Amino acid sequence: MDATLIETLGDELHAALRSRRTLAPLTSRHADMSVADAYRISLRLLQRREAEGERVIGKKIGVTSKAVQDMLDVHQPDFGFLTDAMLFDDGATISLKDYPLIQPRAEGEIAFMLKADLRGPGVTRDDVLAATEWVAPCFEIVDSRIDDWKIRIQDTVADNASCGVFVVGREQVDPRGLDLAALRMEMFRNGEPAGSGFGSAVQGHPAEAVAWLANTLGEFGIPFRKGELILSGSLAPLVPVVAGDRFTMRIEGLGGCSIGFAP
C-alpha cells in the first residue's frame, strides 16, 4: 500500500475511535492488504493518538489462545500498543457513555512489567523471565472499530490489536518463583462464573507469548523498553460487556483485580 492510503485508513480508524462508530472491515475493501500494511496503519493511528497527548507505556499481544482464535476466526496472534489513556486503576468503574468503547469484551490475562530492554529477534522465554520485574493479573477490555468484530488478522492489527482499556492488579509477584503455565484463572461477571483457564492457554506459557511479540516487533525495529507493561493474552474466551457489569478475577499465586462499568 502506498503512504497516502496508509494514512487515510489510519485516520479512518482514529475518527471511528473518537466518534464511537464502526467501519466495514478494511480487508473487505482492500483484499491485498498485508500484515505489514496493517502494522503501518496502526502506527498512523498511534501517531494520531500521540498527537492528542497520549503516551506509549507498553505493548500487547492478543488472539493467543485457541479459544479466542476460534471465537474470532483469527488464527494467529496480533499485537498493539498500550497508552496511558487506556490504563485505569484496579477496581475502577468506567462509564461507557463517556469513554470511547463501542463493542467491548473482557478478557483476563497476565501482565509483565519489564526491568530491562528486550529486542528481537532471538528472544526466548527465559530471556523474558530474566527481564521481568514482576507479573500481575490484568483485565483487558478489548474493543473493535470494525463492524460486528468481523475481523481478519490484518483488520485487528491495523486497529491496534483491538485495544480498549485495561487494569492491572495491585499484587506484584516475581515470576521466577511460579510455574506461570500451570496457574489457573477464574473470572466472574456480576458474581457469576464467566470463564476460566490456565496460563498454558497462551501459546503454552505466557512468557512464550511475550517472547513471540518481542521477536515479531523486532522485525519492525521496535524494542521492548525497561518500565513497559506487556499484556500476554487472554486465558479464556472473551466475554461481552454491557453497562452495569462488574468483572472480577483471581489467578492462583498472583491475586486478583476488578473492573466495572457504570449503569
N, C-alpha and C positions, 0 to 999 in steps of 0.2 A: 504494500500500500504506500502511496506517496504521502509526504508530510502533511499536505493540506487535508487529505481525507482523515488521517490520524487525528489531527487537531479537531476537525469537525465532529468526529464521533466521540472524542473525549469531552468536548464541550456539550454535546447532546446528553451524555451521561451526567455531567455536572448539573445541567439545567433540570434533568429529571430528578436528581437528588434534592435540589433546592425547592422544586415545585411539588415534590412528593407525588410524582406520577411515574408510570412505567412506559417503556418503549418496546416496540417489536424487536425480537431477537436480532442482534447485529448480524448473526450468521445467516438469517433468512434474507437479508438484503445484500450481503457480501459473502457469498459462499466460498470464496477463495481466501478468506481471512485465515492467517496462520496464528499459532500461539505467540510467535514473536511480534506479529502485528498487534495482537491483543495486549501484550505487555506494554508496547509503546503507547497504546490508547490509555491504558491505566496510568502511565506516567503523566500523560496530559491531564487526566482527571486529578491526579495528585497535585500537579502543578497549580491547577485552579484552586484547590483547597488550601495549599500553602500560601497562595497569594492573598487569601482571606484571613491568614494568620494562624492556620493550623500547623502543628509541628510533628514530624515523624518521631515516634517513640518505640517502634518495634515493627515486627512483621508477623504474618500469619500464614499457616498452611491449612488448607481446607480440603474437603472431599477425600479424606484419607482412609476412612473405614468403608468396608464393603456395604454396610447397611446404608450409609449416606450415599455412596455411589449408586446403589440400586434405586434409592428413593429419587435421586435427581437425574438418573440416567446419564451420569458423567463418570467416566471410568478411569480417570487419572486425577491426581491431586491438582489443586490450584494454589495460588499464592497472591498475597496482597500486603499492603502497608497499613500499619496502625498509627493513628494520630492522637494527640492529646485530647481532641474534641470527642473522641469515641470512648474514652475511659471515664467510668463512673465509679464512685465508692461502693465497696461491698455493702449490700443492703439497700442501695438506692432505689427510689421509686421514680420512674420516668413517665412523663406524660406523652402519650402517642399523639396528642393534639399539637404539642409544642416542638417535639423533636422529629426530624425528618426521617421517620421509619414508615415504610409503605406496606410491606407484607412480611413482617418479621417472624423468625423462627428461633427457638432457643436450642443451644447445644452446650453440653458440659464437657470440659476438657482440662488439660494440664498446661499451665503456663510456665515458661522457663525465663528466669532473669539471668542475663549474661554478666560475667565478671571479667571477660576477656573477649577480644575480637575473634571472629571466625571468618575465613574467606575460602570459598570453594574454588576449584574442585578438590577432591581428595579428603573432605571432612568425613570422619567416621562417628559412629555412636559414642565411642569412648572419648573422642575429641569434644563432642558436645557436652558430655557429663563433666569433663575436666574444666570446661569453660563456663559452667553453670554455677552461679552463686546460690540460687535456691529455686525450688519449684513450688507451685501453689495451685489449688483448684481455681477454676475460672469458668464463668458463664460468658459465652459469646452469643450475642443476639445478631444472627446473620439477617441480611435483607437483600432484596434484589430489585434493581431498577429495570428488570426485564419482565415483560408480561407473563404472569402466572408461573414464574420460575421455569419457563420453557427455555432452558439454557443448554448450550453445548460448552465444552471446556473453554473455547475462545470467548464466549459471552461472559462467563464468570470471571475469567482473568481480566478482561477489559474493564469489568465493573468492580475492580479492586477486590476480587475474590468474594464478592457479595458481602462485604463488611458492613456492619451496622454499628453496634456498641458492644462494650464488654466490661465486666467487673472481675477483679482478682481477689481471692480470699486473703484474709489478714494473716493467716498462719503461713510461715515461710520455712521450708524444710530442705535440708541438704539431700540431694538425690542420691548421693553415693551410699547412703545407708538404707536405700529402698530398692526393691525389685519393682520398678515402675510398670513393667508389663503385667505383673500379677495383681496390681491394685484394682479394686472394684469400686465403681461409682454407682451411687443410687441417686436418681433425680426425682423431684416431686413438683407437681403443679397444683397449687392450691391445696396442698396437703395430701394429694393423691399420687400414687406411683405414676411416673411419666417416662420411665426408661432407666436402663442400667447397662453397664458394660465394663470391660476390663481395659487396662492400658494397652494390652496386646491388640486391641481392635485397631489401633493406629499404626499401620504398617509393621505390626509385630512388636513394636516398642516405641513409645513416644519420642525418645531421643533419636531413633532411626528416622522418624519423620522430620525432625529438626535438621538432621544431617542432610537429608534429601533436599530440603529447602535451601540450606546453605550452599550446596553444590549447584542447584538449579539457578539461584540468583548469582552465583559466582560466574556463570556463563555470560551474564549481562554486566559483569563488573561491579555488582552490588554486594558489599560485605555485610555481615552481622557486626554490630558495634557493641563494645562494652557498655552496659547500662540499658540495653534494649530488652524489651519483652518479646518473647516468641511464643505464639499460641500454636500448639502442636496438633490440633484437630479433634473432632468430636468422637467421644467414646460410645455414643448411642445415636439412634435416629433422631432427626430434628423434630422439634415439637412446635406447632404453630402458636403464636402469641396473640392474645386479644386483650383489650383494655380490662383492667380488674384482676388480671393474673398476677400471682406471685410464685416464682420458681425458687426452690431451694435444692441443694445437693450436698452430698458428702462423698469424699473419696477416702477410703481407709488409709490411715497413715499420713494423710495430708490435711484433714479437716474439711471445712465446707465453705459455702458462700451463698448469697441470695441476691435476687433482683426482682423488682416489682414494677407494675405498670398501672398508672392511676386509672380509676374508673372513668 
